[in-house]
Amino acid sequence: MQALVNRLWYDRQAGVHWLLVLLLLPLSGLFYLLTSLRRQLFRLGLKSSARLEVPVIVVGNITVGGSGKTPTVIYLIELLRRNGYRPGVISRGYGVEFSGCKRVIAGMPANEVGDEPAMIVARTQVPMVIGSDRVAAGKALMDWQAVDVIISDDGLQHYKLERDIEILVLDGKRRFGNGLLLPAGPLREGRWRQGCVDFTLVNGERGGPEEFEMALAPGNWRSVADGEVVTANLDESHESVAIAGIGNPQRFFDTLSEIGVHPIGQHAFDDHQAYSLEAIETVAAGRGVLMTEKDAVKCREFAKSNWWYLPVDAKIAPEFEQQLLTLLKRRENVQQGN
């Protein structure tokens, strides 16, 4: 299903799929009316929004699917810590059923907190709370830990939470796809929304005017089972298959090719795939398995010794860092009444 949707939204050569796009346009029109009405209700004060006691940085996108938000959040956590801040993170906890808010503790399984929160906390040990109401999640986070800035992982369209800085992350290759709203296209909001954010990061390609380029730099291969760095050379002679259950699986497969790793097969799962040993073994047939870090957090309990994951780190121009920190300080001063 995800492969069909990606062709529908992003493949300009798939002419036959435009018939389906035309059929979906009335639903996109309805989506436009509903989302526009919702934004107008917030603008007029008929729906209330709330400000937290510390600055809030929202990292999000206006397209459905992976764009590089999670590596960006990890990058921001490390950047803020280097500059004396005590960041915390809030997120929805996609695909997990629970009521209210929930703290994310390192080592908690992904099926209890979501794959992206589990990955962020495993990598950084940052204080993190998940909840569908991000205002409540932010308050729960501040009640729990002494944070002085909150990063919202996704939530660009969660207007109930007031924010001080908005960061839009774009997939450089796919950008806005066919430019249509859901479900005929990948857009949650129109392309106009880019003009409202403070920063736009373009992942994997050259950015346009007032956009910052971002690259995902591969780290060292690690064992899925215990996280230890792998010393073996996983080059083209290594018999393995690659899997990816992320928003844009092809990005991972392309990365493998760029670093000289050529598995004998590759298989794309749906984003946020709930893995099982049987599902992976059906694809791997006893061979080694190469996967993303996001996939790995869901496989550690049943991982085999020949399963490895590739962590990546966001690399962004120093100009972005300076501008972000300057704007954050300015927004802090405004919030404190200075």
N, C-alpha and C positions, 0 to 999 in steps of 0.2 A: 504493500500500500504506500509506504513512504517513497519508494522509488517512482511510483506512478505520479504521486503528488509533486515530487521534485521535477519530473519532466514537464508536468503541466505548468508549473510556476516559472521554471528557469530555462527550459530548453526552447529556444526561439525557432529551432528547425523542426520541432515536432508539430507539423501543421495539423495533423488529424486531431490533436488534443485541443485545438482552438474551438472545435465544435463543442467540447465539454465546457470550455471556458465560457462560451456564449450562453450555454444553458445555466451556468452558475451565476451569471451577472446579476439577475434579479435578487439573488440572495446577498450578493455583495452590496447592492443598493440598500437592502434592508439593514445590513450590518453598518453601513455608513450612517443611516438615519439614527439607529440606536446609539452608536458611539458618539455621534455629534450631539445628540440630545443629552447624553450623560455628561459630556464635557461642558455643555452650556449650563447644566444644573449646578455644576461646581463653580463655574464662572460667576453665576448670579447669586451664589451663596445658598441656593435651595438644597444642595447637598453639601455637608460640612467636611472640611479638611482640617487636619490637626498638625501642629508643629511640635517637634520633640525639643528637648532641652539642649541637645547638642547638634552640631551641623550634620546634615544628611547628604551623602553622595549616592545618587542612583546610577547604577550601571545597567543599561538595557539596550533594547533594539526595537525596531518597528516592523521587523520581519519575523515570521515563525521559523524556528529551527536554529541550529548552531551558528554563531558568528564569532565566538571567542570571548564570551562574557566571563566565563569562569577563570581562565588564565588572567584576564584583566583584573578581576577581583583579587586574586592572589598577588598580582603585581602591586596593586594599590595598598594592600595590607602591609607588604614589605616596605614600600615607599614611605608610608605614613609612620611606620615604626622607626625607620632610619631618621626621621625628622622629629622624633620626640612625642608622637601621638600614641594614644592607646585605642586603636580601632576595634570595633565589633562589627558583626555582619548579621543581617536579617535576610531571610529568604522565605519563599512560599512553601518549599518542601514538596516539589512536584511528585505526584503519583503515590503519596503516602496518606493514609487515612488516619486522622487524629483530630481531636477537638481542642480549641484554644491555641495555646503556644507551647512549644517544646524546645528544650535546650538540646543542643547537639554536642555530644561529648566524644572525644577521640576514641575510636574503637567501636562505636555504635554501628551496627550493620546498616547498609544502604537502604534495605527494605523497611527500616524504621524511621529514617530521616530524609531519604532521597539521595540519589547518587552524587549530585553536585555538592550539597552540604557536607556529605560524608567525605568527599574528596578534599574540599577546602579546609576542613578542620584537621583531617589527617596530615595534610601538607603543612599547615601553619599553626595549628593549635589555637586559633583565634576564638574568642568568645562568640558564639553564634546561637541565634534563636530562630526557629521557623514558625510560620503561621500564616494563614490566608489573609488575616488582617495585619498589615505591616505596621500600623500605628501601635496596635497592641503588642506585636512582636518587639518593636523598638522599646516600648516601655518595660516589657519583661526583661529585655537585655540590660537596660540601665539599672533595673532593680537588682539584677544578678551580679553584674560586673561594673567596675568604675571605668567605663569607656568615655572618651571625649570626642569621638567622631564615629558615625555609623555609616557603613556601606550597605546599600540595598542591592542584593544580587537579583537583577531583573526588577520589574516594578515601574518601568517608565510610564505605563498606563494606569498605575495605581494612584489616582489623583487624591485619594483620601489622605495620603501622606504628603505633607509639604516637604519640599526638598530645596537644598541650597545650591547643589551642583548636579547637573545632568550630563552623563557621558553616554553617547550613542556609539555602539560597536557595530560596524558593518563588515560583512564578508566581502572582501575586495573583488572576488571573481563574480559572485552572484548579485551583489549589491541589492537592488530592489526588485529583482526578478522581472516579471512582466508588468510591474507597476500597478497592479490591481489589488483591491482590498480582498480580504477573506470572504468567501472560500475560493473565488475565481483566481485570486493571487495570494501572495504570501504576506501582504501588508496588514498589520494591526491598526495602523493609522496611515494617513496619506503622507507622501513624500515631503509635504510642507513641514512636517514635524521636525525634520532635521534642522530647519532654521531656528527652532526654539531652544535647542540644547546648547550647553556651554562648550562641549568638545565633541568632535567626531573622530573616532579611531577607525582606520581602514585596515583590516586584517589581510595581509598576504599580497597586496598589490599597491601600486602607487596611488597616493591620495590626490584629491583635487584641491582647489583653493580652500584654505581654512580647515583642511582635514590633516590629521596626523597619521603617518604610516606606522603600522604595528606589524611585527613579525613574531611568529611562534618558533622559538629556537629549541630544537630537541636536546634533551639531556642524556644521561646514561641509562641504558636499559636496566631494568630492575626485575627481580623475581616477583611474580604476582603473589606467591605463597607467603613470602616473608619480607619483601621489600628490599632485599639485599641487592647491591649493585652487581650486575652480571659482567664477568670478565671475558666470557667467550665472544668471539667475533661473529655477529649474526649477519653475515653477508650473503651474497647470492648462492653460496654453496650450502647454506643451512636449510634443511628441509623443514619448512613450517608453513602455516597458513595465517593470514591476517584477518582479524575480525574488527568491526567497529560498530558500536551502537550509539552514534552521536548524530547531531543534527545534519552534518554534512560529512558522511563517511569517506567520500572521495578525497577530502583534504588529508586524512590520515594515510590513505593509500599513496597519495602523491608524495607525502613526506617521506615515506619509506623508500620510494624510488629515488628521491633527491639525495638521501644519505647512503645510497648504495645497497639497500636491503631489498631483495626481490623474492618474496615468498612464492611458493608454487601455486598458491590459491588465495583468494580473498573473498570475504563474505560480509555484506552490509546487513546489520540488524536494524530494527527500528530504534529511534531515539528513546532513551530511558528504558531500554530492553531489560526485562527481568530475566536474568540468565539462570540456567541450571547446568549441571555437569553433562546431562544427556544432550542438551541443545548444542553445547560447544563440541562435545565428542562426535556428534553427528557430522559436524562440519570438518573437524580436525582429523578424525579417523586415526587417532594415536600419534599424530605428528605434533610438533611444537606449535604453540599459538602465540601470535604477536597481537597486542591490543593497546588501546589507549589507557591512560590513567583513570579516566572516568569509568571505563569498563572494569578495570582491575578492582575497584573498591567493591564491586558486586560479586566478585568471583573468589575472593581470598579464602573463604571458608571451605571451598572444595577444589582449590587450584592444584594443578599437578606441577611437578618440578620443572617441566619444560614449557611453562607458560611465562611470558615476559610482557612487561608494559613499558611504554616510552613516555616519560614525562616531558612536558614542554613548558617553556617560560616565555612570557610576553616581553618583547623588547620594543620600547617606544622611545622616540627622540627626547633628549634632555630638555628641549624647549617645552615639551608638554609638561614634564615634571615641574619646571619652574613656574609655568603659568597656572598649573593646578594648585600648587602650594600657595602662590600669591593670592589667587581667588579665594581659596579656603580661608586664609588669614583675614581677608577683607570681609567675608561673610561671617566669620567669627566675631569680628569687631562690631558689625551691624547687629548681630544677635545679642551681643552683650551691652548694646547701647552706647558704644564708644564712638 
